[in-house]
Amino acid sequence: MWLHDRMLKADGFDDAVVGIGHRCGQISLLVYDVEKCVNILMTRDGMTLDEAEEFFEFNVAGGWHGAGTPIWLYPNELKNINLEDY
């Protein structure tokens, strides 16, 4: 069941949405690419890379807004993980 009406959106980051995450028995969630979010902050707000990463982690990804809180995708983190360890 897709429960789109309870998904929460991160204001100002529409261009960073990469899909909808879904797990059986859970509500669907918007999925954002963190690199795209950081690039939006740099372009739109004139932040440096360090400023944008810090702002994003503390003010955007660091907030819990209930079950509809978006998923933050860190695509480059996969290179640091050996899936056989799990």
FENTARA-V340434 format. One record per residue. SS is DSSP state (H for helix, E for strand, - for the rest). PSI is psi in whole degrees, -180 to 180 (999 if undefined). D_FIRST is the distance of its C-alpha to the first C-alpha in Angstrom with 2 decimals. Layout:
ss={SS,SS}
psi={PSI,PSI}
d_first={D_FIRST,D_FIRST}
This chain:
ss={-,-,-,H,H,H,-,-,-,-,-,-,-,H,H,H,E,E,E,E,E,-,-,-,-,-,-,-,E,E,E,E,E,H,H,H,H,H,H,H,H,H,H,H,H,-,-,-,H,H,H,H,H,H,H,H,H,H,H,H,-,-,-,-,-,-,-,-,-,-,E,E,E,-,H,H,H,H,H,H,-,-,H,H,H,-}
psi={129,117,68,-24,-13,2,136,148,139,112,132,2,27,-36,-8,-2,128,-6,-168,128,141,134,145,129,0,162,153,148,144,143,126,141,118,-39,-40,-38,-45,-42,-37,-45,-39,-44,-51,-41,1,26,154,170,-48,-44,-44,-43,-45,-46,-47,-51,-41,-45,-21,-68,-24,1,134,125,27,-173,-22,4,134,166,136,113,126,84,-33,-10,-21,-31,-16,4,132,107,-22,-15,-9,999}
d_first={0.00,3.80,6.27,9.32,11.64,12.27,13.11,16.88,19.26,22.60,25.18,27.41,25.49,23.46,25.43,24.32,20.56,19.88,16.13,12.70,12.08,8.97,9.41,7.93,7.73,8.49,7.93,8.42,12.21,14.91,17.27,20.96,23.93,26.54,29.45,28.43,28.13,31.60,33.00,31.82,33.69,36.73,36.87,35.89,37.63,40.41,39.60,40.94,38.64,39.44,38.94,35.58,34.29,35.59,34.26,30.78,30.62,32.03,30.75,27.37,25.83,27.75,25.95,23.24,21.51,18.94,15.46,14.67,17.75,17.51,18.15,21.71,22.40,25.99,26.45,30.12,29.65,28.74,32.40,33.35,31.21,32.17,28.97,31.24,31.98,28.50}
